[in-house]
């Protein structure tokens, strides 16, 4: 018998009483009267990120340049962003560690914890982690109250996990408290995060 | 030292309380999580098959390991087939349980831990003392000394730090040391031939593996090297995304008192041009299921909250336990692993039951510790002194005449010479001043209406 068969048969043999899946529709999770306001507040406080509002007609490239005036190496595959590195065409992921700023697009924002769902829409997702600073562009129309709503959106959508089989929720910059419990931003991944919130008409 | 440890972890417990109180549905979430886990664990074979089918369809190679030995061999074989000499690894208690690092190193593969706490411990040759915050017991001075001694380009990195942040006044400043570790680990990510992660959750319906970190080290480990190996205990499975919402909301709030971890990453398949492997590990889990009194330990999602709240853990720290997972859950998991070897841990519990009240999936931790204690005698592990005392007490309390006689005579002890009373047969005398027996007992005072 293979290990798989042994494990499965042991599990079936050892299962006594069985339990039903609970009805999760009975759960009433927290919602906010103004999820966008809550999202902005959580982003700039607990998550430790910066937030820039983008009005209809604003130029994303100009906003990024304004936010990081000294920066020489930007990585992005978003249309309209002038970038020195493109995560779709770099020969290897390692190159993206040279990026001072990476600019990517998020698809869903979550008000309760400032998470942004960033699906992989580029060949090398290292841009999301290896860049020194990360800019996430998010439409204010795509903000939900809580994680239940976010997961329901992901499960119902055909947009994710198609070309690239990865997606991540990101809430602010990489951080650690492993040395004597002192909170430090910039552990292994992006040292800082700027959320560009697109306000539509 | 004890006070700092106690305060640090009780601080985490208080942060957790604030998170719990901020959500009106908190108790409903815990109940839902407990029920989802009970359901999944009692249908685990079906869910594992569904998970394997979906992961395979997504292009992932799925392996099954019955024990630690087979697991270590599978990982080694994958690495060898790819000619990998160096592996970057994010934190996984399962690899700790199976002694993977030692096994790989013996066969000439370098393993680099990338969680900052784990990396510090690895460099200092220490074991984790907590499952979520593994190195909080180590002092910054010792970390600084270790980095200066073992990181070859320490001075260059320090110069780079001066360029961006100025020189720190304290050479062991946590921000500075974190920067040193960041630059040191960046090089490891670049050079490694494979990235290994654990799994916080596996989702049967989609085949996703979900990994939650604050540092982003699991993501660095898997977005740069092209080979990704996931090590997953079979109990980590949950049915679907609806369940995932419940667990994502509980894990960080309950474990570290944060609304979320910085990264909640869903791995559904290999990178372009890469390979992804999932090793499903049993190593005793399927037999736990048959244990009527203890099967619910399988619900545990390793958040660490039971340690943070435990008065014994907080005052004694991780190394005072003999199993590699400390605290209430570690006591129980150790007993399930090997009751003969780890039975001494069951006394590290005051039965205050605080752990039961903070567990996000409602594992009845203290009840289980109590049950293990009832079994100590049958394991031949009961303390002989306590057995004699129990017999003596049973004799005394079952015979009222004898009891009152002894009680009346007890003040005699006050007149005995010190060394006779404080002999090795009297455990009370060890580290204690012997108390004075009062002339009149409570019973007498009561009868004489002196109270």
Contacts between the chains, C-beta under 8 A, distances in Angstrom:
chain1	res1	chain2	res2	distance
A	2	B	64	7.2
A	3	B	64	4.4
A	3	B	65	6.2
A	3	B	66	4.4
A	3	B	70	6.2
A	3	B	282	7.8
A	4	B	52	8.0
A	4	B	64	4.0
A	6	B	66	5.8
A	7	B	48	7.6
A	7	B	64	5.9
A	7	B	66	6.2
A	7	B	234	6.9
A	7	B	280	7.6
A	7	B	282	4.7
A	7	B	286	5.8
A	8	B	45	4.5
A	8	B	48	6.7
A	8	B	49	7.1
A	9	B	45	7.9
A	10	B	282	7.5
A	10	B	286	3.9
A	10	B	287	6.9
A	10	B	289	8.0
A	11	B	44	5.1
A	11	B	45	4.2
A	11	B	48	7.5
A	11	B	234	7.8
A	11	B	286	4.9
A	11	B	289	6.3
A	12	B	45	5.0
A	13	B	290	7.6
A	14	B	286	6.0
A	14	B	287	6.7
A	14	B	289	4.1
A	14	B	290	3.6
A	15	B	42	5.3
A	15	B	43	7.7
A	15	B	44	7.5
A	15	B	45	7.6
A	15	B	289	6.2
A	16	B	42	7.8
A	16	B	290	7.5
A	16	B	292	6.7
A	16	B	295	7.9
A	17	B	42	6.9
A	18	B	39	7.8
A	18	B	42	4.3
A	18	B	43	6.5
A	19	B	35	6.7
A	19	B	38	4.1
A	19	B	39	4.7
A	19	B	42	5.3
A	20	B	35	8.0
A	20	B	39	6.1
A	21	B	35	7.5
A	21	B	36	6.7
A	21	B	39	4.6
A	21	B	239	6.5
A	22	B	31	7.7
A	22	B	32	5.4
A	22	B	35	4.0
A	22	B	36	6.3
A	22	B	39	7.3
A	24	B	32	6.2
A	24	B	242	5.1
A	24	B	243	7.5
A	24	B	246	7.0
A	26	B	28	7.9
A	27	B	25	6.3
A	27	B	28	5.5
A	27	B	29	7.1
A	27	B	32	5.8
A	27	B	246	7.6
A	28	B	25	5.9
A	28	B	28	7.5
A	29	B	25	5.6
A	29	B	249	7.8
A	30	B	23	5.8
A	30	B	24	6.5
A	30	B	25	6.5
A	42	B	259	7.2
A	46	B	258	7.5
A	46	B	259	6.0
A	47	B	262	7.9
A	93	B	223	6.0
A	93	B	224	4.9
A	94	B	190	5.2
A	94	B	224	6.1
A	97	B	186	6.4
A	97	B	189	7.9
A	97	B	190	6.9
A	97	B	224	7.9
A	112	B	249	7.8
A	112	B	259	6.5
A	113	B	259	3.8
A	113	B	260	3.9
A	114	B	259	7.5
A	114	B	260	7.6
A	115	B	260	5.4
A	115	B	264	6.8
A	123	B	272	5.4
A	124	B	223	7.2
A	124	B	271	8.0
A	125	B	219	7.9
A	125	B	223	4.9
A	125	B	271	7.4
A	126	B	220	7.9
A	126	B	223	4.1
A	126	B	224	5.7
A	128	B	219	7.2
A	128	B	223	7.4
A	129	B	216	5.2
A	129	B	219	4.4
A	129	B	220	5.3
A	129	B	223	5.5
A	130	B	189	7.8
A	130	B	220	6.7
A	130	B	223	7.0
A	130	B	224	7.0
A	146	B	245	7.7
A	146	B	249	7.3
A	147	B	245	4.8
A	147	B	248	5.1
A	147	B	249	5.2
A	147	B	260	7.9
A	148	B	242	7.4
A	148	B	245	4.0
A	148	B	246	7.8
A	148	B	249	7.8
A	150	B	245	7.5
A	151	B	241	4.3
A	151	B	242	6.9
A	151	B	244	5.6
A	151	B	245	4.4
A	151	B	248	7.7
A	152	B	241	7.3
A	152	B	242	7.6
A	152	B	245	7.7
A	154	B	241	6.6
A	155	B	240	7.6
A	155	B	241	4.4
A	155	B	242	7.8
A	161	B	206	7.8
A	161	B	266	7.9
A	161	B	268	5.1
A	161	B	269	7.8
A	164	B	271	7.8
A	164	B	272	7.2
A	165	B	58	5.8
A	165	B	59	7.3
A	165	B	267	7.5
A	165	B	268	3.9
A	165	B	269	3.0
A	165	B	270	7.2
A	166	B	265	7.3
A	166	B	266	6.7
A	166	B	267	6.0
A	166	B	268	6.4
A	166	B	269	7.5
A	166	B	271	7.5
A	167	B	265	7.8
A	167	B	266	5.0
A	167	B	268	7.8
A	168	B	219	6.8
A	168	B	263	5.7
A	168	B	264	6.5
A	168	B	265	4.1
A	168	B	266	6.6
A	169	B	248	7.8
A	169	B	260	7.1
A	169	B	263	7.0
A	169	B	264	4.0
A	169	B	265	7.7
A	170	B	262	6.7
A	170	B	263	6.1
A	171	B	259	7.7
A	171	B	260	5.0
A	171	B	261	7.6
A	171	B	262	5.4
A	171	B	263	8.0
A	172	B	262	5.8
A	173	B	262	7.2
A	174	B	214	7.1
A	174	B	215	5.5
A	174	B	216	4.2
A	174	B	262	6.0
A	174	B	263	7.8
A	175	B	214	5.3
A	175	B	215	7.1
A	175	B	262	6.0
A	176	B	116	5.0
A	176	B	117	7.9
A	176	B	178	6.0
A	176	B	214	6.2
A	176	B	215	5.1
A	177	B	133	7.4
A	177	B	214	8.0
A	178	B	115	7.3
A	178	B	116	4.1
A	178	B	117	3.7
A	178	B	120	6.9
A	178	B	133	6.9
A	178	B	134	7.8
A	178	B	135	5.6
A	178	B	136	7.4
A	178	B	178	7.9
A	179	B	116	7.2
A	179	B	120	7.6
A	179	B	135	7.7
A	179	B	140	5.7
A	179	B	143	6.0
A	179	B	174	4.0
A	179	B	177	5.7
A	179	B	178	6.4
A	180	B	136	7.0
A	180	B	139	7.1
A	180	B	140	5.4
A	180	B	174	6.1
A	181	B	8	5.4
A	181	B	11	7.7
A	181	B	133	7.6
A	181	B	136	5.9
A	182	B	174	3.9
A	182	B	175	7.5
A	184	B	174	5.6
A	184	B	175	5.0
A	184	B	178	4.3
A	186	B	178	7.0
A	186	B	179	7.1
A	186	B	182	6.4
A	187	B	116	6.0
A	187	B	178	6.2
A	187	B	181	7.8
A	187	B	182	6.4
A	187	B	214	7.0
A	187	B	215	3.6
A	187	B	216	6.7
A	187	B	217	7.1
A	188	B	114	6.4
A	188	B	116	7.7
A	188	B	182	6.1
A	188	B	185	5.7
A	188	B	186	7.6
A	188	B	189	7.7
A	188	B	215	4.8
A	188	B	216	5.1
A	188	B	217	4.4
A	188	B	220	5.0
A	189	B	215	6.8
A	189	B	216	2.7
A	189	B	217	7.5
A	189	B	219	6.1
A	189	B	220	5.9
A	189	B	262	8.0
A	189	B	263	7.4
A	190	B	216	7.1
